[in-house]
Amino acid sequence: KQEVTQIPAALSVPEGENLVLNCSFTDSAIYNLQWFRQDPGKGLTSLLLIQSSQREQTSGRLNASLDKSSGRSTLYIAASQPGDSATYLCAVRTDSGYALNFGKGTSLLVTP
Amino acid sequence: ETGVTQTPRHLVMGMTNKKSLKCEQHLGHNAMYWYKQSAKKPLELMFVYSLEERVENNSVPSRFSPECPNSSHLFLHLHTLQPEDSALYLCASSPAGGGSSYNEQFFGPGTRLTVL
């Protein structure tokens, strides 16, 4: 069974800092990996999707990398802003089935 | 309406009530999903429908009953729930079901369910 772990569980940084969120997974046979953002009490917003054949994806200040062989992905946020405060979730889709296997998330607080 | 919508956004029900959650996607997708998000736990997949057929059922208690009348609508019928079923229920859709790696899932805002 695919296990997804996100470190750290919570992070507080001052505005302007660059930061890295980590995601690891136990089964490297994946179709793709997706990073989401969730604001309190709200649904999930898809940020980036990396296919298993890709090494990274970029969208604005966000860059996600994927190292399938080591079972790791990182989400890099450049020049963080208070509006980036949210929970960031990593989810992996494996070869077997339709499900996305989620980590518990990293709760990010960016202070002015 | 755009994207994935869910109604109601909040629901409080007693253990003997029967209620239904509704999800509608306006993206032309062929697969729809129900997820449960409990406090301090990762999101858990409950049901998957692909082309209106249920393709995955992850050992969900029978007090949860899904229905997918067409590719745009998904329901979750609830009856005789327990307090531990209180959670955020999220609906998602994707362009295709399994077998495709280009399968980004798009989520609705969720229904916050409280069972008294």
Contacts between the chains, C-beta under 8 A, distances in Angstrom:
chain1	res1	chain2	res2	distance
A	4	B	42	7.1
A	31	B	101	4.4
A	31	B	103	7.1
A	32	B	101	5.6
A	32	B	102	7.9
A	32	B	103	6.9
A	32	B	104	8.0
A	34	B	104	6.6
A	34	B	105	6.9
A	36	B	107	7.5
A	41	B	88	7.6
A	41	B	110	7.9
A	41	B	112	6.8
A	42	B	109	5.8
A	42	B	110	7.0
A	43	B	4	7.8
A	43	B	6	7.8
A	43	B	90	5.9
A	43	B	107	4.5
A	43	B	108	5.3
A	43	B	109	4.1
A	43	B	110	4.8
A	44	B	90	6.9
A	44	B	92	7.8
A	44	B	107	4.0
A	45	B	107	7.5
A	46	B	104	5.9
A	46	B	105	7.1
A	46	B	106	6.3
A	46	B	107	7.5
A	49	B	104	4.7
A	51	B	101	5.5
A	51	B	102	7.2
A	52	B	101	6.4
A	89	B	43	7.4
A	91	B	43	7.6
A	93	B	103	6.7
A	97	B	56	6.2
A	97	B	98	6.3
A	98	B	31	7.0
A	98	B	33	7.3
A	98	B	45	7.6
A	98	B	48	4.4
A	98	B	50	7.2
A	98	B	55	6.3
A	98	B	56	5.3
A	98	B	97	5.8
A	98	B	98	4.7
A	99	B	45	4.1
A	99	B	48	7.2
A	99	B	56	6.7
A	99	B	58	7.3
A	100	B	43	7.6
A	100	B	45	7.1
A	100	B	105	6.1
A	101	B	42	7.7
A	102	B	42	4.3
A	102	B	43	4.3
A	103	B	42	6.1
A	104	B	40	7.4
A	104	B	41	7.2
A	104	B	42	5.2
A	105	B	42	7.9
